């Protein structure tokens, strides 16, 4: 079964704001260079800055969570590049957690709003390091797996029942 996940308001604002800011800065680079072309180094600098802006947006989108599904004995976290597959046999526990507990820690290596919330975070309330695959702060579900803890956030909490009913009994 497939489960949608949608961006919450802070993630939407940050995503649209960053894309608009990067777009305006790129247009400004093109505008200023076209008004007074100087040397080759100026053109290269403008191209490098635009490439960095485009690269940030592209890479964050490629790793962002687009949805979840339970298929063929595995939880699949859909992303534009490299979906994550977690066999149901590796899931030890599933529980709904409070949204306040999910954002009361430190970002170790992750994205905090641009196309969602994903990466590795340190959350003492949830027992240490947690991998985020979230697009919103509602309905966070903590999964304890043999590989560590991870958080998902489908729009409906039916994913818990689908995981538990899919042959997972402990």
ABEGO torsion letter per residue (X at the ends): XBBBBBBBAAAAAAAAAAAAAAAAAAAAAAAAAAABBBBAAAAAAAAAAAAAAAAAAAAAAAABBAEBBBBGGBBBBBBABGBBBBBAAABABBBBBBAAAAABBBBABBBBGBGEBBEBBBBAAAGEBBBBBBABABGBBBBBBAAEBBBBBBABAAAAAAAAAAGBBX
